[in-house]
């Protein structure tokens, strides 16, 4: 029953942080496995602390360093292909079937409180996100991808370290020109992340021959996983693919969950959501700062609080704007731009930034003791003991310890942003015609058969079906998104 046609736009602009603070991970687990009574995740245990230079990425995305102030106020935990533009993307059909109806009922019952929070918080972000999506020629209702991914929480982080309202993995975020390093994580920036999500969704739409269901499934599982499922079951119908055992339950339920969320959001009162508190859109001005600038100073000059400035700038990891980013665009409260610029001009450059010590965490092994760790990390046993509320002689095996990071940094290079490759996700497509073979297309587009099959997840000897859309050129290798 595809009488209802909806649009699910991918790009949205939003300001401020998510109102409310339900525990993101348990919320996402509940909706990933709604049939289960609970779920468990394995936590990464950080066996060793890497040798740290202040601007280098740590682990997945450089989120391991923090100041003691950040640790105290809890913010350190938050640190723990292009399509042709010749025609707009088609609307997303809002199918109604048993699977979609299941999630509509789920959101009305067990998930009611969660969905109500999502719906309330969405009012802060939908206008801007929809505007971005429309500019990219995408359907409006793609904004509900952000709803089921994160509940519109800017600081959301999944068990797999996907981050932000659109839940980008670091590789995919960088692939779509988001800066992710020790100082900035633009996956949390509602505007930039929405723009990146729009580009990615547009690519997926083209990869899967203009099928939004497959594109959404690819957003969840990674495009390669969906291509392999299509090859395995010899069908490009999402509902048929979801009958097999190859795709995970999370992916099988992703599309019906998305459709259910969008259907309810189109007419909340019809589904019993009649008294939803709206969260106002945050208005702000944008100023350009040159060099590192303390957010405390920004707060004083604009007559607000440090927390307010952090909330307006969720992409900033620490207490200041990033180094070697001479024209950083900072958001300040609406109406304070002139006041800020005049006040900043009166502050000498050397007084706009104060250096702070940074720390990381280390899980001690059975053989570790404080004296050994002190020698290893250039500290003293007494300092480590004081930081962690221990005595020098205490056993530390298995403990998660705070370790000071010695900063031997070349500030001429630290935090410098590489120029994004504008063609990083550029793809060229070709529609297969009768008589085409992998060999003939490889010769025609000056690429090897091996590369052509890898780009399109094909078997080496597969026969090409007329009408199939193939990637025949791409600027750079693209990493899988969610997998």
Secondary structure by P-SEA (a helix, b strand, c coil): cccbbbbbccbbbbccccccccaaaaaaaaaacccccbbbbbbbcccccccccccccccccccccccaaaaaaccccccccccccccccccccccccaaaaaaaaaaaccaaaaaaaaaaaccccaaaaaaaaaaaccccccaaaaaaaccccccccccccccccccccaaaaaaacccccccccccccaaaaaaaaaaaaaaaaaaacccaaaaaaaaaccaaaaaaaaaacccccaaaaaacccccccccaaaaaaaaaaaaaaccccccccbbbbbccccbbbbbbcccccaaaaaaaacccaaaaaaaccccccccccccccbbbbbccccaaaaaaaaaaaccccccbbbbbbbbbbbbcccccaaaaaaaacccaaaaaaaacccccccccccbbbbbbbcccccccccccccccccccbbbbbbbcccccaaaaaaaacccaaaaaaaaccccccccccccccccccccccccccc
